[in-house]
Amino acid sequence: MAKVILKDVTKIYDGDVKAVDSVNIEIEDKEFVVFVGPSGCGKSTTLRMVAGLEEISGGEISIDGQVVNDVPPKDRNIAMVFQNYALYPHMSVYDNMAFGLKIRKLPKAEIDQRVREAARILDIEKYLDRKPKQLSGGQRQRVAVGRAIVRNPKVFLFDEPLSNLDAKLRVQMRAEIIDLHQRLQATMIYVTHDQVEAMTMGDKIVVMKDGLVQQIGSPLYLYNHPINKFVAGFIGSPPMNFLTVKVASDGNGIVLDEGSGKLRPAEVHAAALKPYVGKEIILGLRPEDIPYDETAKGFKTTIIVVEPLGAEIHLWAKTAFSQMVSKVPPHHTFKIGDDVCFAPVMEKARYFELDSEKSILPVAVVEGDSPAAN
């Protein structure tokens, strides 16, 4: 397999539209890296530049130590799995998987061995004689993955491969791709807009927005140490709550006033907040860090939506100037219009500047993680 390095990679369309802006990413050998971000953030364009399907406007891409800027896709020794499967409808599953090998004029016996081994790994051996129209969406996606496996490439590229599948099948295919990575010990780059896929599949996540890399790191690293409001809100489900609060000081230290009540930050955060006394900042709280306060002495809100999910309830509540969602145990009973108090776990709170949206708290650096890129 191979290490993939992107140095200052840029893509410009129509002279001045920057789809990708000076991206710097290192993908280690055998690593599973996920590019995640909203539509139009540049993640698929970046993947297609690695594949050679898009010309780069600037920078350098290397695969296994070789600069591939001017190397055609067929000579990069990569395999790509697309969102729409891209299978030949008139060919059988076997022929779809074997087609690329036949073009490369590999011996017939070797082609047969590779196709049947890939079919065994993906549990599609009994479908080898069928046409794509006779398969379900999940089975077609397995065939598309199998076509990539038989090539024995240095790098696997996945461009939102599960987007066309239903929710249950996506969960199943997610597990199968993770298992496939463990079996093949391959370098894989996976593009998705679904942060749940990113969190559950990637060894490392690259968060992108507007063509820029916002932050790179392991899933839990990004979850616990977001470098800005965008990363904090994009990673996590339901997303982090953001409340605009005014920082004040009283005889007991720093106080945060949202209007629905006053909160006192954790002692470990107080020093970082002192320079913001008299200013407004953004307080970030994850839903699981806002427990219901049965003593009715905490942060006061009004329930606007109740979402019972079996193992937990999501409570959407209106504050003085905003709204937030909390995860609470299922044994509580709530109805719309109830006045409810919450007791946020302030040790888990995150703080961001109002204008720049950058993290006010120092971002911890863990070995193997990068706090930011670009």
C-alpha positions in Angstrom: 0.0 0.0 0.0 1.1 3.6 0.1 1.4 7.0 1.8 -0.5 9.9 0.2 0.7 13.5 0.6 -1.0 16.6 -0.5 1.1 19.8 -0.4 -0.6 23.2 -1.0 -3.1 21.5 -3.4 -5.4 24.0 -5.0 -8.2 23.8 -7.5 -9.5 26.9 -9.3 -12.5 26.9 -11.7 -13.3 29.7 -14.3 -10.3 31.7 -13.4 -11.2 32.8 -9.8 -13.4 30.3 -8.1 -11.4 28.3 -5.5 -13.0 25.0 -5.0 -10.0 23.8 -3.0 -7.6 26.2 -1.3 -4.0 25.2 -0.4 -4.9 21.9 1.2 -2.1 20.1 3.2 -2.8 16.5 4.2 -0.6 13.5 5.0 -2.3 10.1 4.8 -0.2 7.3 6.3 0.3 3.9 4.8 -2.7 1.6 5.7 -4.6 4.5 7.2 -8.4 5.0 6.8 -8.9 8.8 6.4 -12.3 10.4 6.0 -12.9 13.7 4.3 -16.1 15.2 5.7 -17.9 18.5 5.3 -21.1 20.1 3.8 -22.0 20.0 0.1 -19.6 22.2 -1.9 -16.8 22.2 0.7 -14.3 20.7 -1.8 -14.0 17.1 -0.4 -15.0 15.3 -3.5 -12.9 17.6 -5.7 -9.9 16.8 -3.5 -10.5 13.1 -3.9 -10.9 13.4 -7.6 -7.6 15.3 -7.8 -5.9 12.4 -5.9 -7.5 10.0 -8.5 -6.3 12.2 -11.4 -9.9 12.8 -12.6 -9.4 16.5 -11.9 -6.3 18.5 -12.8 -4.8 20.4 -10.0 -4.3 24.2 -10.3 -1.4 24.3 -7.9 0.5 22.3 -5.3 1.7 18.7 -5.4 0.2 15.2 -4.8 2.4 12.2 -4.2 1.5 8.5 -3.8 4.0 6.1 -2.4 6.8 8.7 -2.8 6.0 9.5 -6.5 4.7 12.9 -7.5 1.6 12.1 -9.6 0.5 15.6 -10.8 1.0 14.7 -14.4 0.4 10.9 -14.1 -2.8 9.7 -15.8 -5.4 8.0 -13.6 -4.8 4.5 -15.1 -1.1 4.7 -14.1 -1.6 5.9 -10.4 -2.4 2.4 -9.2 -5.5 3.6 -7.4 -9.1 2.2 -7.4 -12.2 4.4 -7.0 -15.7 3.4 -5.8 -18.4 5.9 -6.9 -21.7 6.9 -5.4 -23.7 5.6 -8.4 -21.9 2.2 -8.6 -21.0 2.8 -12.3 -21.5 -0.8 -13.3 -21.9 -2.0 -16.9 -25.6 -3.1 -17.1 -25.1 -5.6 -19.9 -22.3 -7.5 -18.1 -22.6 -10.1 -15.4 -21.2 -9.4 -11.9 -18.2 -11.6 -12.8 -17.5 -9.6 -16.0 -17.9 -6.3 -14.3 -15.3 -7.2 -11.7 -13.0 -8.7 -14.3 -13.3 -6.0 -16.9 -10.4 -3.8 -15.7 -8.1 -6.8 -15.4 -8.9 -7.9 -18.9 -8.1 -4.5 -20.3 -4.7 -4.8 -18.6 -4.3 -8.2 -20.3 -3.7 -10.2 -17.1 -3.7 -14.0 -17.5 -7.1 -15.6 -17.5 -6.3 -17.8 -14.5 -5.1 -14.9 -12.5 -8.2 -12.9 -13.3 -10.5 -15.7 -12.3 -8.5 -16.2 -9.0 -8.8 -12.4 -8.1 -12.5 -12.1 -9.0 -13.5 -15.2 -7.0 -11.3 -14.2 -4.0 -12.9 -10.7 -4.0 -16.4 -12.3 -4.3 -15.6 -14.5 -1.3 -14.5 -11.6 0.8 -17.6 -9.6 0.0 -20.0 -12.6 0.2 -21.3 -12.2 -3.4 -20.1 -15.5 -4.9 -23.6 -16.6 -5.6 -24.3 -13.5 -7.6 -21.4 -13.7 -10.1 -23.7 -14.8 -13.0 -26.3 -12.1 -12.4 -26.7 -8.8 -14.2 -26.7 -5.6 -12.0 -30.4 -5.0 -12.5 -31.0 -8.3 -10.7 -29.2 -7.0 -7.6 -30.3 -4.8 -4.7 -28.5 -1.5 -4.0 -26.3 -3.1 -1.3 -25.3 -5.9 -3.6 -24.5 -3.5 -6.4 -22.3 -1.5 -4.0 -20.5 -4.7 -3.0 -19.8 -5.4 -6.7 -18.4 -1.9 -7.1 -16.1 -2.5 -4.1 -15.2 -5.9 -5.5 -14.1 -4.3 -8.8 -11.8 -2.1 -6.8 -10.4 -5.0 -4.7 -9.4 -7.1 -7.7 -7.1 -4.4 -9.0 -5.0 -4.7 -5.8 -4.4 -1.0 -5.8 -2.0 1.1 -3.6 -4.9 3.3 -2.6 -8.7 2.9 -2.4 -10.8 6.0 -2.9 -14.5 6.1 -1.9 -16.7 9.0 -3.1 -19.9 8.9 -0.9 -20.5 5.2 -1.7 -23.4 4.7 0.7 -25.5 7.8 -0.1 -28.0 5.8 -2.3 -28.7 3.2 0.3 -31.4 3.1 3.0 -30.5 3.8 6.6 -30.4 0.2 7.8 -28.3 -0.9 4.8 -25.9 2.0 5.3 -25.1 0.9 8.8 -24.5 -2.7 7.6 -22.3 -1.5 4.7 -20.4 0.8 7.0 -19.4 -2.2 9.2 -18.5 -4.2 6.1 -16.1 -1.5 4.8 -14.5 -1.1 8.2 -14.0 -4.9 8.3 -12.7 -4.8 4.7 -10.1 -2.2 5.7 -8.9 -4.4 8.6 -8.6 -7.5 6.3 -6.8 -5.7 3.4 -4.7 -3.4 5.6 -5.1 -0.9 2.8 -4.7 2.9 2.5 -8.3 4.2 2.1 -9.6 7.7 1.6 -13.4 8.0 2.1 -15.5 11.1 1.3 -18.9 11.7 3.0 -21.1 14.5 4.2 -22.4 12.3 7.0 -20.5 13.0 10.3 -21.7 9.7 11.8 -20.0 7.8 9.0 -16.9 9.9 9.6 -16.9 9.3 13.3 -17.5 5.6 13.1 -15.2 4.7 10.2 -12.1 6.9 10.1 -8.8 6.5 11.8 -8.4 10.2 11.0 -10.9 12.8 9.9 -10.3 15.8 7.7 -13.0 18.5 8.2 -13.5 20.8 5.3 -15.5 24.0 4.6 -15.4 26.4 1.6 -12.4 24.6 0.1 -10.3 24.9 3.3 -9.2 22.2 5.8 -10.6 23.3 9.1 -9.1 20.6 11.3 -7.5 17.2 11.1 -7.5 14.6 13.9 -8.9 11.3 15.3 -12.7 11.2 15.8 -12.6 11.7 19.5 -9.9 14.3 19.3 -12.1 16.5 17.0 -15.1 15.8 19.2 -13.4 16.9 22.4 -11.1 19.6 21.0 -12.7 21.4 18.2 -10.6 24.3 16.9 -13.6 26.5 16.0 -17.4 26.7 16.1 -17.8 25.0 12.7 -16.0 21.8 13.7 -17.7 21.8 17.1 -21.1 22.0 15.4 -20.4 19.6 12.6 -19.0 16.7 14.7 -21.5 15.2 17.0 -25.2 14.1 16.7 -27.3 15.9 17.7 -24.9 18.8 17.1 -23.4 21.0 19.8 -25.7 23.7 21.2 -24.5 27.3 20.8 -25.7 30.1 23.2 -24.6 33.7 23.1 -23.7 34.7 26.6 -22.2 37.9 28.1 -19.1 37.4 30.3 -19.3 39.3 33.6 -17.4 39.2 36.9 -18.7 39.2 40.4 -17.3 38.7 43.9 -17.0 35.0 43.2 -15.4 35.0 39.8 -16.6 34.8 36.2 -20.3 34.6 35.3 -22.0 33.8 32.0 -25.4 35.5 31.4 -27.6 34.2 28.6 -30.8 35.7 29.8 -32.5 32.4 30.9 -30.1 32.3 33.9 -26.5 32.7 34.9 -23.9 30.0 34.6 -20.5 29.8 36.3 -17.7 28.3 34.2 -15.5 25.5 35.5 -12.5 26.8 37.4 -10.1 25.4 34.8 -11.7 27.6 32.1 -12.0 30.8 34.2 -8.5 32.2 33.3 -9.1 31.8 29.6 -12.4 33.8 29.9 -11.1 36.7 31.9 -10.0 38.8 28.9 -13.6 38.6 27.6 -15.3 40.2 30.7 -17.8 42.7 29.4 -18.0 41.0 26.0 -20.3 38.5 24.4 -19.0 35.1 23.4 -20.5 31.8 22.2 -21.0 29.0 24.8 -21.0 25.5 23.3 -22.7 22.6 25.2 -23.2 19.1 23.8 -26.7 17.6 24.3 -25.4 14.8 26.6 -23.7 17.5 28.8 -27.0 19.2 29.7 -28.8 16.9 32.2 -32.3 17.6 33.4 -32.3 19.4 36.8 -35.0 17.9 39.0 -34.4 20.4 41.7 -35.6 23.2 39.3 -32.8 25.5 40.3 -30.8 25.4 37.2 -30.9 27.0 33.7 -34.5 27.7 32.9 -36.1 26.8 29.6 -39.4 25.9 27.9 -39.9 22.6 26.1 -40.8 23.1 22.4 -40.2 19.6 21.0 -40.1 16.1 22.6 -38.4 13.3 20.6 -38.7 9.9 22.4 -36.0 7.5 20.9 -36.4 4.5 23.2 -33.1 4.5 25.0 -33.2 8.3 25.5 -35.3 11.4 24.9 -34.2 14.4 23.0 -35.7 17.6 24.5 -35.7 20.7 22.4 -36.0 23.7 24.6 -36.4 27.5 24.1 -34.1 29.7 26.1 -34.3 33.5 26.5 -32.7 34.2 23.1 -32.1 30.8 21.5 -32.9 27.1 21.7 -31.0 24.0 22.6 -31.4 20.2 22.7 -30.7 17.9 25.6 -30.4 14.1 25.9 -32.2 12.8 28.9 -33.1 9.3 30.3 -36.4 7.8 29.0 -38.0 7.4 32.4 -38.8 11.1 32.6 -42.1 12.4 31.2 -42.3 15.8 29.4 -44.7 17.6 27.2 -44.5 20.6 25.0 -44.9 23.9 27.0 -43.3 22.5 30.2 -40.9 24.8 32.0 -37.8 22.8 32.6 -34.5 23.5 34.3 -31.1 22.0 33.2 -27.8 21.8 35.0 -25.1 22.0 32.3 -21.8 20.1 33.0 -19.6 23.2 32.7 -16.3 21.2 32.8 -17.4 19.9 29.3 -18.3 23.4 28.0 -16.5 24.9 25.0 -16.2 28.7 24.3 -15.8 30.5 21.0 -15.2 34.1 20.0 -18.3 35.8 18.7 -16.7 37.3 15.5 -13.9 34.9 14.5 -15.7 31.8 16.0 -12.3 30.4 17.0 -11.9 28.4 20.2 -11.2 30.5 23.3 -9.8 27.5 25.2 -6.4 26.2 24.2 -6.8 23.2 21.8 -5.0 20.2 23.3 -2.6 18.5 21.0 -2.5 14.7 21.2 0.3 12.6 19.7 -0.6 11.8 16.1 -3.2 14.5 15.8 -2.9 18.0 14.2 -4.9 20.8 15.8 -5.4 22.5 12.4 -4.3 22.7 8.9 -4.4 25.7 6.6 
